[in-house]
Amino acid sequence: RGQEYFKLQNAKQAVQDYTDAIVADDNNAVLYYHRAKAYQQLGNDGAALTDINHAISFDPNQGNFYLMRAFMENKEGKAVLAHQDIQRAQFANPLLPKNIQFSPLDKNADRYIQDTNLQDVHDASRPDTTEKPQY
């Protein structure tokens, strides 16, 4: 239901539904990711960043999680951190464009996620294969 509320631009109700779902399954990275997107739509970047960090901690193999965090870091003027997360996203998903740059007109990182057809897949049985880029 949270996804439907989000699509209908009812981010407040989406946050509530995702919160209820997280209470029932608090290790589900995808739930935290979607709630982060809803918080971002509401302009609550602090809560969005907290949730995307939870999502990454539960499933560090999802490029779209890193892209969302990179977008928020870029928005806050943290270019180095944003660049590092873009590299992590590209490592996790080699289909991402090599030259990702956020525009001041972007409201979120979804255009990169949609362009590459990333899927929100949660499989807790997968080992963490994330290689940390060397800087």
Contacts in CASP RR format, 6 or more apart in sequence:
PFRMAT RR
TARGET T0000
AUTHOR 0000-0000-0000
METHOD contacts of the structure
MODEL  1
RGQEYFKLQNAKQAVQDYTDAIVADDNNAVLYYHRAKAYQQLGNDGAALT
DINHAISFDPNQGNFYLMRAFMENKEGKAVLAHQDIQRAQFANPLLPKNI
QFSPLDKNADRYIQDTNLQDVHDASRPDTTEKPQY
1 17 0 8 1.000
2 13 0 8 1.000
2 14 0 8 1.000
2 17 0 8 1.000
2 18 0 8 1.000
2 21 0 8 1.000
2 34 0 8 1.000
2 38 0 8 1.000
3 14 0 8 1.000
3 34 0 8 1.000
5 11 0 8 1.000
5 13 0 8 1.000
5 14 0 8 1.000
5 17 0 8 1.000
5 38 0 8 1.000
6 14 0 8 1.000
6 34 0 8 1.000
6 37 0 8 1.000
6 38 0 8 1.000
6 41 0 8 1.000
9 41 0 8 1.000
11 38 0 8 1.000
11 39 0 8 1.000
11 41 0 8 1.000
11 42 0 8 1.000
12 38 0 8 1.000
12 42 0 8 1.000
14 34 0 8 1.000
14 35 0 8 1.000
14 38 0 8 1.000
14 41 0 8 1.000
15 35 0 8 1.000
15 38 0 8 1.000
15 39 0 8 1.000
15 42 0 8 1.000
18 31 0 8 1.000
18 32 0 8 1.000
18 34 0 8 1.000
18 35 0 8 1.000
18 38 0 8 1.000
19 35 0 8 1.000
21 28 0 8 1.000
21 31 0 8 1.000
22 28 0 8 1.000
22 31 0 8 1.000
22 32 0 8 1.000
22 35 0 8 1.000
25 31 0 8 1.000
27 58 0 8 1.000
27 124 0 8 1.000
28 58 0 8 1.000
28 122 0 8 1.000
29 54 0 8 1.000
29 55 0 8 1.000
29 56 0 8 1.000
29 58 0 8 1.000
29 59 0 8 1.000
29 62 0 8 1.000
29 65 0 8 1.000
29 122 0 8 1.000
30 55 0 8 1.000
30 59 0 8 1.000
30 120 0 8 1.000
30 121 0 8 1.000
30 122 0 8 1.000
32 51 0 8 1.000
32 52 0 8 1.000
32 54 0 8 1.000
32 55 0 8 1.000
32 58 0 8 1.000
33 51 0 8 1.000
33 52 0 8 1.000
33 55 0 8 1.000
33 62 0 8 1.000
33 64 0 8 1.000
33 65 0 8 1.000
33 68 0 8 1.000
33 120 0 8 1.000
34 120 0 8 1.000
35 51 0 8 1.000
36 47 0 8 1.000
36 48 0 8 1.000
36 49 0 8 1.000
36 50 0 8 1.000
36 51 0 8 1.000
36 52 0 8 1.000
36 55 0 8 1.000
36 68 0 8 1.000
37 48 0 8 1.000
37 68 0 8 1.000
37 108 0 8 1.000
39 45 0 8 1.000
39 46 0 8 1.000
39 47 0 8 1.000
39 48 0 8 1.000
39 51 0 8 1.000
40 48 0 8 1.000
40 68 0 8 1.000
40 72 0 8 1.000
40 108 0 8 1.000
41 108 0 8 1.000
45 72 0 8 1.000
45 75 0 8 1.000
45 76 0 8 1.000
48 68 0 8 1.000
48 72 0 8 1.000
49 69 0 8 1.000
49 72 0 8 1.000
52 65 0 8 1.000
52 68 0 8 1.000
52 69 0 8 1.000
52 72 0 8 1.000
53 69 0 8 1.000
55 62 0 8 1.000
55 65 0 8 1.000
56 62 0 8 1.000
56 65 0 8 1.000
56 66 0 8 1.000
56 69 0 8 1.000
58 122 0 8 1.000
58 124 0 8 1.000
59 65 0 8 1.000
59 122 0 8 1.000
59 123 0 8 1.000
59 124 0 8 1.000
59 126 0 8 1.000
60 92 0 8 1.000
60 128 0 8 1.000
60 130 0 8 1.000
61 92 0 8 1.000
61 126 0 8 1.000
61 128 0 8 1.000
61 129 0 8 1.000
61 130 0 8 1.000
62 92 0 8 1.000
62 118 0 8 1.000
62 120 0 8 1.000
62 121 0 8 1.000
63 88 0 8 1.000
63 89 0 8 1.000
63 90 0 8 1.000
63 92 0 8 1.000
63 93 0 8 1.000
63 96 0 8 1.000
63 118 0 8 1.000
64 89 0 8 1.000
64 93 0 8 1.000
64 109 0 8 1.000
64 113 0 8 1.000
64 118 0 8 1.000
64 120 0 8 1.000
65 89 0 8 1.000
66 85 0 8 1.000
66 86 0 8 1.000
66 88 0 8 1.000
66 89 0 8 1.000
66 92 0 8 1.000
67 85 0 8 1.000
67 86 0 8 1.000
67 89 0 8 1.000
67 96 0 8 1.000
67 100 0 8 1.000
67 109 0 8 1.000
67 112 0 8 1.000
67 113 0 8 1.000
68 108 0 8 1.000
68 109 0 8 1.000
69 85 0 8 1.000
70 81 0 8 1.000
70 82 0 8 1.000
70 83 0 8 1.000
70 84 0 8 1.000
70 85 0 8 1.000
70 86 0 8 1.000
70 89 0 8 1.000
70 100 0 8 1.000
70 102 0 8 1.000
70 109 0 8 1.000
71 82 0 8 1.000
71 102 0 8 1.000
71 106 0 8 1.000
71 108 0 8 1.000
71 109 0 8 1.000
73 79 0 8 1.000
73 81 0 8 1.000
73 82 0 8 1.000
73 85 0 8 1.000
74 82 0 8 1.000
74 102 0 8 1.000
75 102 0 8 1.000
82 102 0 8 1.000
84 133 0 8 1.000
84 135 0 8 1.000
86 100 0 8 1.000
87 133 0 8 1.000
88 130 0 8 1.000
88 132 0 8 1.000
88 133 0 8 1.000
89 96 0 8 1.000
89 100 0 8 1.000
90 96 0 8 1.000
90 98 0 8 1.000
90 100 0 8 1.000
91 130 0 8 1.000
91 131 0 8 1.000
91 133 0 8 1.000
92 130 0 8 1.000
93 116 0 8 1.000
93 118 0 8 1.000
95 116 0 8 1.000
96 112 0 8 1.000
96 116 0 8 1.000
97 112 0 8 1.000
97 115 0 8 1.000
97 116 0 8 1.000
100 112 0 8 1.000
102 109 0 8 1.000
END
